[in-house]
Amino acid sequence: IDKAGNKSGVQVVQFRVDRQTPELSITSNASAGTSRTDVTVTFTIKEPFYSDVTSSSIEVYKRVDGSGESHVETINFMPRSGSDSMSKTYTEEGEYRFVFTAEDKTGNKANTDYSFIHDGNKPVITLSGVSNYDKTDKNVELGVQVNEKFYLTNNVVLSGTRTDIDGKKTNIDFAEFPIA
């Protein structure tokens, strides 16, 4: 109001200061990053001003049998509350990687990633060069082949026994035989 009694209109402004990035997490039932059974992955986003989230997505990548990684899908996940979660179960074997990103109206960005291996098959070991219970007076070259998609290590442990003509068994020290 001025000295002459003139009144201005009422002006209202609403605003919010938001410096907090969305909080993202990914969890699963895979133990230590591996599982022999189906894996359920849970994606969680915590954001007090969830209605201000402008984008939130999960990129899913997969690698199988030593092949290159391929993009499987994009999951769009917009939160419906201040703390929202969604889950998805993966049944196919492979090495999975997830990249979860979110951004709000003030430009606060967050991202997290997660990976696991789904492997329901045990290694297959094939021995060649000799058959079980063979008897020979010739030198034997024992071939060992291991087929496994997801090696934890590249260590192969060989153990065995040798039975002489008198039936005496002794352990074979494979360290004295080169492995090619």
C-alpha positions in Angstrom: 0.0 0.0 0.0 1.4 3.4 -0.9 0.8 6.8 0.8 -2.2 7.5 -1.4 -3.8 4.2 -0.4 -3.2 2.3 -3.6 -2.9 -1.5 -3.0 -0.9 -3.8 -5.2 -2.0 -7.4 -5.9 -0.7 -10.2 -3.8 2.3 -12.0 -5.3 3.1 -15.5 -4.2 6.1 -17.6 -5.2 6.9 -21.2 -4.2 10.3 -22.8 -4.7 12.3 -25.7 -3.4 16.0 -26.0 -2.9 17.1 -29.6 -3.8 20.8 -30.4 -3.7 20.3 -34.1 -2.9 20.9 -36.7 -5.6 18.5 -39.6 -5.9 19.7 -42.6 -3.9 19.9 -45.7 -6.0 20.7 -49.3 -5.0 20.7 -52.8 -6.7 20.5 -56.0 -4.7 19.9 -59.7 -5.6 19.9 -63.2 -4.1 23.2 -64.0 -5.9 25.7 -64.9 -3.3 29.1 -63.2 -3.8 28.1 -62.3 -7.4 27.2 -65.8 -8.6 24.2 -68.1 -8.5 23.3 -71.6 -9.7 19.6 -70.8 -9.6 17.3 -68.0 -11.0 18.4 -64.6 -9.8 15.9 -61.9 -8.6 17.4 -58.4 -8.9 15.8 -55.6 -6.9 16.2 -51.9 -8.0 15.5 -49.2 -5.4 15.3 -45.5 -5.7 14.9 -43.1 -2.8 14.1 -39.5 -3.6 12.1 -37.2 -1.2 10.9 -35.2 -4.2 10.1 -38.2 -6.3 7.7 -36.3 -8.5 10.6 -34.2 -9.7 12.5 -37.2 -11.1 12.9 -36.5 -14.8 14.5 -39.8 -15.8 15.3 -43.1 -14.2 16.4 -46.1 -16.2 18.3 -49.4 -15.9 20.4 -50.6 -18.8 20.8 -54.4 -18.8 23.8 -56.1 -20.5 24.6 -59.8 -20.9 27.6 -61.9 -22.0 27.3 -65.6 -22.8 30.0 -68.2 -23.5 32.9 -65.8 -23.8 31.0 -63.7 -26.4 31.1 -60.0 -26.3 28.7 -58.2 -24.1 25.4 -57.2 -25.6 22.7 -54.7 -24.6 19.6 -56.7 -23.6 17.1 -54.1 -22.6 16.4 -50.7 -21.1 14.0 -50.7 -18.1 12.3 -47.3 -17.5 11.6 -47.0 -13.7 9.9 -43.8 -12.5 9.4 -43.8 -8.7 5.8 -43.6 -7.4 6.9 -42.7 -3.8 9.8 -41.4 -1.8 11.2 -44.9 -1.7 10.2 -47.2 -4.5 11.5 -50.6 -5.6 10.9 -53.0 -8.5 12.2 -56.5 -9.0 13.0 -58.7 -12.0 14.0 -62.4 -12.2 16.6 -63.6 -14.6 16.4 -67.3 -15.5 18.8 -67.6 -18.4 22.5 -68.3 -17.8 25.0 -65.6 -18.5 27.1 -62.8 -17.0 24.8 -59.8 -16.3 25.7 -56.2 -15.8 23.2 -53.4 -14.8 23.7 -49.6 -14.9 21.0 -47.7 -13.0 20.8 -43.9 -13.5 18.4 -41.2 -12.4 18.2 -37.4 -12.6 15.8 -34.9 -11.0 14.6 -31.4 -12.2 17.4 -29.6 -10.5 20.0 -31.6 -12.4 21.1 -33.9 -9.6 22.3 -37.1 -11.2 23.0 -40.5 -9.6 24.2 -43.8 -11.0 25.2 -47.2 -9.7 26.1 -50.5 -11.3 25.9 -54.2 -10.4 26.8 -57.5 -11.9 26.4 -61.2 -11.3 26.9 -64.6 -13.0 24.1 -67.1 -13.4 25.7 -70.5 -14.0 23.7 -73.7 -13.3 26.2 -76.0 -15.0 29.2 -77.7 -13.4 32.5 -77.9 -15.3 32.8 -80.9 -17.7 36.2 -82.7 -17.5 37.1 -85.0 -20.4 40.2 -87.3 -20.1 41.7 -88.8 -23.3 44.6 -90.9 -24.3 43.7 -93.9 -22.1 40.5 -95.6 -21.1 39.5 -96.6 -17.6 41.3 -99.9 -16.5 43.5 -100.0 -19.7 46.6 -102.0 -19.4 49.6 -101.2 -21.6 53.4 -101.4 -21.7 53.6 -98.2 -23.7 54.0 -94.6 -22.6 50.6 -92.9 -22.1 49.9 -89.3 -22.9 46.9 -88.2 -20.8 44.8 -85.5 -22.3 42.7 -83.3 -20.0 40.0 -80.9 -21.3 37.9 -78.7 -19.1 34.7 -77.1 -20.5 33.3 -74.3 -18.3 31.7 -71.0 -19.3 32.6 -69.1 -16.1 35.9 -69.9 -14.6 36.5 -68.7 -11.0 40.2 -69.3 -11.6 42.2 -70.9 -14.3 43.6 -73.5 -11.9 43.1 -77.2 -12.7 44.1 -79.6 -10.0 45.2 -83.1 -11.2 45.5 -85.9 -8.8 45.8 -89.7 -9.4 47.4 -92.9 -8.3 49.6 -95.5 -10.1 49.1 -99.1 -9.4 52.2 -101.3 -10.2 52.1 -105.0 -11.2 52.2 -106.1 -7.6 49.1 -104.0 -6.8 50.9 -101.3 -4.9 49.4 -97.9 -5.3 51.4 -94.7 -5.2 50.3 -91.1 -5.7 51.3 -89.5 -9.0 53.1 -86.2 -8.7 51.7 -84.3 -11.7 54.2 -81.5 -11.1 56.8 -83.6 -12.8 54.7 -83.8 -15.9 54.3 -80.7 -18.1 50.8 -79.5 -18.8 50.4 -78.0 -22.2 
